[in-house]
Amino acid sequence: MQISRRNFIKLSGLAGATIIAGGSLAACSTGSGSASTSASASASASASGVAKPDKLYMEWLPSESTADYEQMRDEFSNSIAQGAGVPCETLTATDMNVVVEAICAGKTHYAYLGAAEYINAHEKNPSVQPAWVLSDKEGKLNKVTYHSQVLCREEDADKYKKGDTYELSDVKGINYAFVSPGSTSGFVLPATIYMNKFGLSSTDDIAESDKYLGTVTMAGSHALALYTLLTGDADLCSCDDTGTSNYYDVVEGTNGEVGAVYEVKKDLDSPFDTLAGQRVVCVASYAAPGAPFVVNVDVVPEDMNQDVIDYMCSDAVSDNPKLFTAPDDTTTVSKWKRSTDEISFVPLDDSYYDDFRKLLSGE
């Protein structure tokens, strides 16, 4: 059994799926520049034969494109600029596929992708390469850096309980909220596991409403998948345990692990402002390889890219509290908390994802 390629590249073709994330399907810039044509470059060429850009573009997925991440995104672009020696402009997007297409076409130089999105992008254009990824707690490259978690509302948790733990013995007919068809933790990983576990022929059987599941919602972001669950429009949702954790406090267990109980934080912006105090339970959790920052080496010279990687993996970045927040910092919004002094970004290459490729292909 193999994962359907359609689920990597198409959102509009999902029959019966409910889309609740609005907005344009085009990437938008938070600055004054534009990435609507090939990435800007000066006339001079590097030793690798690639023209040196006079400005870089860094593009984020929808989940990191929200207003609360603005400071993190700006600080990140400033760090890239420090390494590259040229300005770096932030780009945000409302659709995951737009980011994949932009990095493949060289309309943006760097992008943040999930593992499945990266594999798809690299398959479309081998010049899209991983550059750096979050380390483990010892500052080393780790095969697992986050989780795809399955959540239910606390009042429904007993439905999925087996003895002292939880188990998804079947999901047939359940109303379900995913992130998008290309999201690693928000669809691809759980859908592939369900496909194999329940003997389905394709992840299309998971993606479409009333085919195996009940009503399927493609929410557009991890936060909106959680919101869909909390408002009762889904009975289960799949989301990550990193960015989504900005919306809840862990009141029992460990974030991302089966049995953890989360409570929606107070004083969140709309649409979560009316949901404070509601609780959800993690009933399944699947380990995911690190989500990489990727580069298109057709538009970034080798020496410049190495300078960027060296800087992004340096103490100057990992010691920056606006990017790697302290465990007790409850006000700065970033994707990364520094629970140990060794946590940082580390370089990696394409072979890091070989095992995940095998999982997706059913090998």
N, C-alpha and C positions, 0 to 999 in steps of 0.2 A: 504494500500500500504506500502511496506517495502523496505528499501534500500537494494540493492543487496550486499551480502557478498563478491561477486567477486570483487567489487570495492574497498574493503579494503585490499585484499591480493594479487591481481594480477595486474601487469602492462603489461606483455607481451601479454595477451590475448585480448587487446583492438583492435578489428578489425577496420582498417581504421584510427586509431589515428596516428598522426605524432609525433614522438619523436625527439626533437632537442637537448636534453641534452646528451652529450656523456660521455664516461668514463666507468670504470669497475662497475659492480654491487656488488663488494665486498667493505666492509669498509676498509679504509686505516688509518694508524696511522701517526700522525705528530711527534712522538717520535721514540725511538729505540725499544720499547717493542712490543709485539704482543698480540692480543686478539683472535687468531685463534682457541684456545682451551678454555676450561672452565677457568673462571677468576682465576688468581693466588691467592693461599691462603697458609698461614702457617699451621703448624701441630696443633697449639693450637686452641681450640674452645672457643667461648664465652659462656656466661650463656644461651643464646638462642639456643645453639647447632650448630650454624653456625661458620665454621672456619673463623678466622680473616685473611683477605687478607694482604699480605705484599705490595701490590700495588693495587690502584683502577684505573678503566678506566671510562672515561666520554665521551659519544659519542653524536655527533651533527647531525642534519638533514642536507640534502644537502644545503638548503638555508643559513645555518649558517656555512657551511664548506668551503666557499670561502676564498680566500687569504685575503680580506680586513677585515675579522673577526679574523684573527690570534691572534692579541694582546688580544682581548676580551676572546677568547677561552683559551689562556695560563693563563691569569689572573684568569679565572674562575676555572681552574684546580688547580691552586695554592691555591685558597680559599678552595676548597674541601679538599685539602691536609692539610691545617691548621686545619680544623675541625676534620678530621679523624686521624691525627697523622701519616699517611703513605703517600708516594708519590701518585700523581694522574696523569695519562697520558691522553692526549687528543686524541680522535679518531674522524675522519671525515668520511663522506660517500657520495657516489654519487647516492644512491637510498634510498628512504624513507623506503621501505620494509625491507632492510637490517638492518636498525636500530631497527625496531620492532622485527625482528627475533633474533638479537643479545641480546637485553635486555631480551627477553623471554627465551632464552637459557642460560642466565647467562654468556655470553661471554663478556659482559660489565656490570658494576655495576650500573652506572647512565646513563640516557639519557634524551635528550630534545625532547618532542613529542607534537604534536597538540592534541586537545581534542579527535578527532576521532581516531587518531593513538593510544592514550592511551587506549581508550575503547576497541579497537581491541586487543591490547597487553594484557590487563587485562583479556579479555575473553579467550584468548589463554593460559594464565598462570596467575592465580589469585595472584601469588607471586609478580607480577609487580604492584607496588603501587605508588600513587602520593606522592611526598615528600614536594615540595614547589612550589610556583607560585608567579607571580608578584601581588602586592597589588593594591588597588585603591589609589587615591590621598590622602586619609586619613590614609593610612597604614593598611587598613583592607581588608579582603577577599571580592572580588567583583565577582558577577556572570558574569559580562562583563568586559573583560580587553583589547579586541581588536576587529577588525572588518574584515569581508570578504567583500571587496569592488569590485564592477564591474566598470571597466574603459572603456572609448572609447576615440578615438582621438578627439581633440577639434573641428575640422572641421566637425565632424559627430554628435556633441552633440545635435543639433536640432532635429535629428531623434527620440530621446528619451525624448524630452521635452513635458511636459503636463502642460500648464499654467505657473506658476512660478517655477515649480520644474521638476523633471525627474521621469519617470516611465517605467519599462520594462513590457509593456503590453503583449509582446510575444517575444520569441527569435528564433522561428522556422526558419531554414535555414541560420542562422547567423554563420559566421566563428568565432570560439571561441577558446581562449587559456586558459587552466587551468594549474595548477601546476603538480599534479599527482593524481591518483585515491584515494590515502590514505590521501591527504592533507586536513585538516579540513577546512581552509578558502579558499584554492586554488582549492577545488572540492566538498568535501562532503557536506558542508553547502549550497552553492548555488545550487548544483545539487539536493539536497533533497527538497529545496524550489521550484525549477522549476518543479520537479516531481509532487509535490502536487498541485502547482498552475496551471499547464497546463494539469493535468489529465493523467499523464504517469504512466505506471505500474512499472517501475524500473529506477534507476539511470543509468542503462546500456543504456537506450534510450538517455541519455545526453552524456555519455562517448564515444559513437561510432559515427564516421563521417557518415553523410548523413542518419542518422536514425531519428533524430528530428532537430538537429543543422545541419550546413553545414560541413565544414572541422573542425575537432576537433584536437587541438594540445595539447599534454601533454608535457609541456616545461621542467619539471624537477626541476624548482625552481621558486620562486615568481618573482625574477628579470627577469628571462628569459621569463616568461609569459608576463610581461610588455614589454620586448624587442620585442616579437612576435607581440604585438599590435602596437608598434611604427613603426615597419618596414612594416606594412601593410599586414602581413600574417594572421592577425585576426582582426575582427571588434570590438570584446569585449574581455576583459580578466578578470579573477578573481584572486585576490591576496590579501595579508594582507595589513594592514596600519601601520605595525611596521617596519620590516626589509626592505620592499620595499621603505619606506620613505627615506632611505639613498641615493636613486637615484634621488630624486626630491625635489624641493622647493615648498611649498604651496603658491600660488600667490593669490588665492581667497578662502574664506571659511575656514573650519576647516578640518584638516587631518582626513580621514575616514568617513566623513559625505557627504551625497548626495549634489551635487552642487559644491563641492570643485574642484578647478582647480590646477593642478600640472604642473610644468615646469622642464624638465630634467636638472640636475645640469651640470655645466661645469667641465672640468678636470677629468672626470671619466675614469676608465680603460676600455679597450676593453671588450665587444662590444658596450658599451655606448658612447665611446669617439667621435663618429660622430653624436650623436643625441642630443647634448646640445641645449637647447632652445625649443625643441618640447614640446607640451602641451597635456595633457589628462584631462578628466573630470570624476568625480565620479558620475555615474548615478544610482547606487543602493548600499546599504550598509546593511550588516546583522551582528548583534551582535553575538560574539562568546565567549564562556567561556574561562577562562585562559588556556594557553598552559603550561602544567606542566613539571617540572623536576621530573623524575620518578626513582625509585630504584627497583632492584630485591632483595627482602628480603631473598631469598634462598642463596645469595652469599655475603650479607652484614649483619654482626651481628646487632642485635637490638640496642645495646648500641652505637656502632660505627655510625650507621645510625642516631641515635638521636643526637649525637655530631655534625655530619655533618649538619643536619637540623638546629640545634641551631646556628651554626656558619654562615650558609648561610642566615639565617634570622636575623642576628645581624647587629649592626651599622658598624662593621668592613667591611662588604660587601656593605651595602647601601651607606656608606660614601666614598667608593672607586671610584674616578672619572674615572678610566679606565673601570669600569663596569656600574655605573650609572652616565652618563655624565651630565654636567650642560646644561641648555637650550640654552645657548649662545656658547657652545662648538661646533665648526663646523669642527674640525679636528679629534677628537677621534671617532673611529667607534665602536659603541656598539648598542645593541638592546634596551637599556633602557635609557631614559632621566629622570632626576629627577626634574620635574617641581614643586614639593613641597618637603619639608624636610621630609615628612612622608613616601614617596614612598619607598618601600623595597620589599624583598621577604617575604612571609608568608607561614606557614605550612597549609596543607589541607588534607582531606581524600577522599576516593572514592565516598562518597555520594554527593560531590560537582557536580558530572557529571550526577546525576540522571535525571534532567530535559532534558539535552542534549540527553541522551539515549532515552527518550520518543520521542523527535523530530525525531531522526534518525529511530526509529521503526514505526513511523506514528501514535503513540498513541495520 
